[in-house]
Amino acid sequence: MEAAVPEPGVVLVDGPWRHRDVSANGTRLHVAELGEGPLVLLLHGFPQFWWGWRHQLTGIAAAGYRVVAADLRGYGASDKPPRGYDAFTLSDDVAGLVRALGERDAVIVGHDWGGLAGWTTAALCPRLVRGLVVLSMPHPLRTRHEMLADLRGQGVAGRHLITFQLPWRPERLLVADDAAYVGEVLRAWGGPGYPDAETEARYREAIRIPGVAHSSLEYHRWVFRSLFRPDGARFATALRRSVAAPTLQLHGRLDRFMLPSTAQGSGRYVSGRYEWKLLDGVGHFLPEEAPDVVTNEILSWLTQ
């Protein structure tokens, strides 16, 4: 017998942070907030929610920053509208969130889909991005190129994108057997020992919140289908604008979803100060697999 369908409130995990809702770009986004000082905005990826940043929330806030970890639209305790899962809207969500938080700019720290949001926002809203940190996500134009140029490498690594294009079947796959597939994804993309039991349980529960499975898949559907549509061409043109913000890119050497060879070379799209670091012994989920290393790398970069 499967467990009861969870409510969005299950993601409101207790801690030193404060939970609240923020209206941004016409959407209600849930955030966890801690600290005072310059704004650092943390954006998660698939199949997670804000809690993936719990270690960085406390570590960066303790160093004198206002740190906000958001649930992307469609995830966690944020709204789950029927549309708006394209990169342009995601960037507008980020820009709206920064303004709704009362700030003129922010350091954007994004992992996976949050990294795509960071790359896009830095290109489209450069004045809003004081600095950019991207984890486990190549520049979108690098990903596009390598998916086609390296079919046996990045093409195979990202093959789930094809599966996710089917209607409704992927949604059922994500939530079946108490979201067992989510556990498979975490183990397949993560490094040795990841995830622990609590981490797997929380993400399996969160994906079963009504609407989350569908919303999370809509991001994947847009990024693939847009390759063949005018909005995809417009996105590629927009992303050719170089990123002027100082940028730090962190990647796991054992990442089996976004290959290091795909991520390397993203610096060609950055005109500002750029640093690339490949972390040994870890896979795709850097904020949790190497929490202290990631926190220290971000803090060291912030003080340069």
FIMARLUM-501218 format. One line per field, with one value per residue (C-alpha): residue number from 1; residue in one letter; x, y, z. Coordinates in Angstrom, 3 decimals, padded with zeros to 6 digits. Last residue first. Example, Ala and Ser with C-alpha at 12.3 -4.5 7.8 and 13.67 -1.06 7.14 Angstrom:
<pts>
resi = [2/1]
resn = [s/a]
east = [013.670/012.300]
north = [-001.060/-004.500]
up = [007.140/007.800]
</pts>
This chain:
<pts>
resi = [304/303/302/301/300/299/298/297/296/295/294/293/292/291/290/289/288/287/286/285/284/283/282/281/280/279/278/277/276/275/274/273/272/271/270/269/268/267/266/265/264/263/262/261/260/259/258/257/256/255/254/253/252/251/250/249/248/247/246/245/244/243/242/241/240/239/238/237/236/235/234/233/232/231/230/229/228/227/226/225/224/223/222/221/220/219/218/217/216/215/214/213/212/211/210/209/208/207/206/205/204/203/202/201/200/199/198/197/196/195/194/193/192/191/190/189/188/187/186/185/184/183/182/181/180/179/178/177/176/175/174/173/172/171/170/169/168/167/166/165/164/163/162/161/160/159/158/157/156/155/154/153/152/151/150/149/148/147/146/145/144/143/142/141/140/139/138/137/136/135/134/133/132/131/130/129/128/127/126/125/124/123/122/121/120/119/118/117/116/115/114/113/112/111/110/109/108/107/106/105/104/103/102/101/100/99/98/97/96/95/94/93/92/91/90/89/88/87/86/85/84/83/82/81/80/79/78/77/76/75/74/73/72/71/70/69/68/67/66/65/64/63/62/61/60/59/58/57/56/55/54/53/52/51/50/49/48/47/46/45/44/43/42/41/40/39/38/37/36/35/34/33/32/31/30/29/28/27/26/25/24/23/22/21/20/19/18/17/16/15/14/13/12/11/10/9/8/7/6/5/4/3/2/1]
resn = [q/t/l/w/s/l/i/e/n/t/v/v/d/p/a/e/e/p/l/f/h/g/v/g/d/l/l/k/w/e/y/r/g/s/v/y/r/g/s/g/q/a/t/s/p/l/m/f/r/d/l/r/g/h/l/q/l/t/p/a/a/v/s/r/r/l/a/t/a/f/r/a/g/d/p/r/f/l/s/r/f/v/w/r/h/y/e/l/s/s/h/a/v/g/p/i/r/i/a/e/r/y/r/a/e/t/e/a/d/p/y/g/p/g/g/w/a/r/l/v/e/g/v/y/a/a/d/d/a/v/l/l/r/e/p/r/w/p/l/q/f/t/i/l/h/r/g/a/v/g/q/g/r/l/d/a/l/m/e/h/r/t/r/l/p/h/p/m/s/l/v/v/l/g/r/v/l/r/p/c/l/a/a/t/t/w/g/a/l/g/g/w/d/h/g/v/i/v/a/d/r/e/g/l/a/r/v/l/g/a/v/d/d/s/l/t/f/a/d/y/g/r/p/p/k/d/s/a/g/y/g/r/l/d/a/a/v/v/r/y/g/a/a/a/i/g/t/l/q/h/r/w/g/w/w/f/q/p/f/g/h/l/l/l/v/l/p/g/e/g/l/e/a/v/h/l/r/t/g/n/a/s/v/d/r/h/r/w/p/g/d/v/l/v/v/g/p/e/p/v/a/a/e/m]
east = [037.923/035.650/032.798/035.166/036.347/032.760/031.634/034.554/034.040/030.349/031.033/033.817/031.704/028.675/030.467/027.737/024.910/025.716/027.472/024.579/025.987/028.874/031.659/035.118/037.131/035.804/036.455/036.883/036.362/036.867/035.755/036.146/033.769/033.454/031.737/030.455/033.868/033.861/031.449/034.391/034.293/030.704/030.342/033.632/032.584/029.525/026.094/024.356/027.228/028.904/032.003/034.369/031.831/031.472/031.885/031.634/032.414/031.376/032.075/029.195/029.618/027.970/028.374/025.320/025.043/022.318/019.794/020.372/019.976/016.740/015.325/016.135/014.365/011.364/011.224/010.773/012.810/015.216/012.265/011.030/014.029/014.276/010.508/009.951/012.627/011.089/007.639/008.910/009.264/005.749/004.195/005.920/005.267/001.525/000.334/003.211/004.731/008.054/008.466/008.131/010.799/013.012/012.637/013.117/016.261/017.847/016.919/018.330/021.683/022.103/024.880/027.534/029.714/028.787/025.368/023.788/022.686/022.001/019.816/018.054/017.268/015.878/013.638/012.472/011.207/008.636/006.410/006.065/005.058/005.493/008.099/006.929/003.360/004.569/006.786/003.710/001.711/002.633/006.012/008.776/010.377/011.769/013.733/015.168/016.127/018.830/020.982/024.009/023.591/023.764/026.458/028.788/027.755/025.959/028.846/028.173/024.404/024.106/027.472/026.231/023.019/024.805/027.487/024.795/023.063/026.257/027.119/025.182/026.622/027.035/026.877/027.903/027.070/027.862/026.172/023.317/020.493/022.342/022.893/019.189/019.046/022.501/022.890/019.276/019.838/023.039/021.447/018.213/020.279/022.130/018.852/018.014/021.222/022.498/022.260/023.917/022.837/024.689/022.084/020.913/018.670/017.182/013.751/013.019/010.380/013.118/015.257/012.186/011.070/014.464/014.421/010.862/011.705/014.607/012.272/009.856/012.575/013.899/010.555/008.358/005.674/002.535/-000.099/000.790/002.382/002.798/005.709/005.634/007.916/008.293/006.239/007.853/011.330/011.524/013.783/016.856/017.545/020.810/021.415/025.170/027.604/029.735/027.163/024.657/027.002/027.317/023.690/022.092/024.984/024.236/020.479/020.876/019.162/016.297/015.091/013.609/014.949/014.424/015.736/017.501/017.854/018.270/020.148/019.978/022.793/021.740/024.240/023.848/021.649/021.087/018.585/015.730/013.716/011.623/008.241/007.299/003.861/003.652/002.788/006.433/007.317/005.070/007.073/006.029/007.773/009.946/012.550/015.895/017.368/015.762/012.419/011.583/008.743/008.899/006.102/003.819/003.174/000.846/001.849/-000.301/-000.834/001.666/001.388/000.000]
north = [038.034/037.623/035.956/033.375/032.196/032.039/030.013/027.580/027.219/026.399/023.899/022.163/022.021/020.582/017.968/015.472/017.780/020.974/018.893/016.754/015.646/013.424/013.653/012.132/015.005/018.524/020.250/023.986/026.698/030.384/033.351/037.105/038.742/038.013/034.668/032.594/031.066/029.966/027.168/025.278/022.500/021.640/019.082/017.335/017.280/015.230/016.448/013.228/010.984/013.537/011.791/014.765/016.969/020.506/024.003/027.156/030.554/033.650/037.366/039.064/040.049/036.941/037.005/037.432/034.203/033.173/035.499/033.959/030.444/031.437/033.001/029.809/027.816/030.113/029.597/025.829/022.652/022.925/024.219/020.659/019.552/022.437/022.674/019.026/018.963/021.971/020.368/017.300/019.211/020.585/017.153/015.506/018.529/018.833/017.045/016.551/013.202/014.765/016.011/012.544/010.950/013.970/013.740/009.959/010.035/012.691/010.924/007.573/008.922/009.735/009.411/007.000/007.148/009.983/011.055/010.692/007.056/007.110/010.213/009.013/005.602/007.254/009.379/006.217/004.821/007.613/005.937/002.881/005.035/008.816/009.495/006.716/008.013/011.448/009.857/008.092/011.308/012.342/011.184/013.791/012.514/009.463/011.656/013.778/010.525/010.161/012.843/010.657/008.937/012.201/013.525/010.682/008.410/011.257/013.688/016.375/016.489/016.574/018.372/021.410/021.890/021.437/023.958/026.420/025.960/026.793/023.629/022.724/020.835/023.940/027.521/030.543/033.962/037.437/040.802/039.622/042.160/044.465/041.544/040.714/038.592/036.984/036.662/035.522/032.755/031.407/031.493/029.820/027.095/026.725/026.422/023.650/021.877/023.937/027.708/030.392/033.903/036.725/039.409/042.742/045.710/044.113/044.382/040.657/041.285/042.675/039.542/037.353/039.167/038.656/034.961/034.481/036.375/033.974/031.003/032.641/032.898/029.404/027.728/026.185/028.893/026.800/024.982/026.859/024.985/027.602/027.183/024.785/022.199/022.537/023.885/027.312/026.972/026.516/029.255/029.369/032.875/033.879/037.335/037.366/037.829/034.677/032.859/033.286/031.411/028.400/028.244/028.414/026.489/023.398/023.545/024.019/020.776/021.849/024.297/021.474/018.396/016.262/018.237/021.519/024.102/027.893/029.755/033.566/035.403/038.882/041.242/041.379/039.654/035.996/033.268/032.750/029.753/030.618/029.704/031.279/032.678/033.542/036.761/037.464/037.237/037.024/035.814/033.119/032.589/030.158/031.384/029.661/028.243/024.898/023.211/021.645/023.331/020.725/018.631/021.677/020.989/018.118/014.477/011.846/009.038/006.189/003.399/000.000]
up = [-003.932/-000.895/-002.759/-004.284/-000.876/000.352/-002.657/-002.414/001.348/000.957/-001.822/000.108/003.264/001.485/-000.661/-001.581/-000.521/-002.422/-005.139/-006.360/-009.726/-008.739/-006.183/-005.710/-007.144/-007.657/-010.992/-010.570/-013.188/-012.433/-014.530/-014.185/-016.651/-020.362/-019.844/-022.780/-023.476/-019.839/-020.658/-022.155/-019.615/-018.752/-021.523/-020.720/-017.072/-018.057/-017.045/-016.033/-014.939/-012.667/-011.294/-011.718/-009.998/-011.337/-009.936/-012.046/-010.547/-012.483/-012.170/-013.983/-017.642/-019.063/-022.822/-025.002/-026.976/-024.543/-026.199/-029.630/-028.253/-026.506/-029.673/-031.577/-028.890/-029.007/-032.790/-032.402/-032.973/-030.047/-028.016/-027.720/-025.649/-023.152/-022.938/-022.137/-019.455/-017.690/-018.068/-016.223/-012.968/-013.337/-013.911/-010.944/-008.723/-009.346/-006.219/-003.761/-004.761/-005.789/-002.210/-000.631/-002.809/-002.201/001.571/001.725/-000.432/001.743/004.971/003.824/002.641/-001.021/-002.033/-000.769/-003.883/-006.272/-007.436/-010.870/-010.663/-006.917/-007.043/-010.188/-008.662/-005.536/-007.714/-009.477/-006.160/-006.021/-003.422/-005.660/-008.636/-008.350/-011.042/-013.367/-013.347/-014.387/-017.056/-018.515/-018.618/-022.169/-023.525/-023.676/-020.466/-022.243/-024.645/-021.840/-020.075/-022.735/-021.123/-020.407/-023.775/-025.698/-023.377/-024.370/-027.222/-028.996/-028.562/-031.188/-030.718/-026.933/-026.885/-028.782/-026.856/-023.528/-024.479/-025.526/-022.182/-020.210/-018.352/-015.208/-012.231/-010.067/-011.296/-009.217/-010.647/-009.337/-009.022/-011.227/-011.557/-013.923/-016.315/-016.766/-019.941/-019.894/-016.107/-015.844/-018.387/-016.829/-013.365/-014.454/-016.134/-012.841/-010.961/-013.397/-012.189/-009.238/-009.128/-007.030/-008.027/-006.282/-005.978/-007.318/-006.543/-003.423/-001.797/-001.693/-004.337/-006.598/-006.281/-006.725/-009.845/-011.457/-010.557/-011.805/-015.000/-015.534/-015.121/-017.539/-020.186/-019.463/-020.085/-017.423/-017.510/-017.813/-015.745/-012.551/-009.632/-006.926/-004.510/-001.520/-003.102/-006.850/-009.745/-009.675/-008.204/-004.431/-003.150/-000.914/000.412/002.046/003.505/003.941/006.811/006.982/009.123/006.284/003.933/006.226/007.334/003.914/002.355/004.435/003.825/000.045/-001.020/001.242/-001.463/-003.555/-005.363/-008.454/-010.308/-009.478/-006.725/-006.779/-004.022/-003.894/-002.112/-001.006/000.608/004.390/006.956/007.740/006.901/004.467/003.244/000.214/-001.253/-004.558/-005.331/-009.022/-010.859/-011.674/-007.983/-004.927/-001.935/000.534/003.861/005.784/008.255/008.705/011.903/011.097/010.616/007.253/005.400/002.611/004.141/003.935/000.256/001.284/000.873/-000.888/001.616/001.541/-000.992/000.000]
</pts>
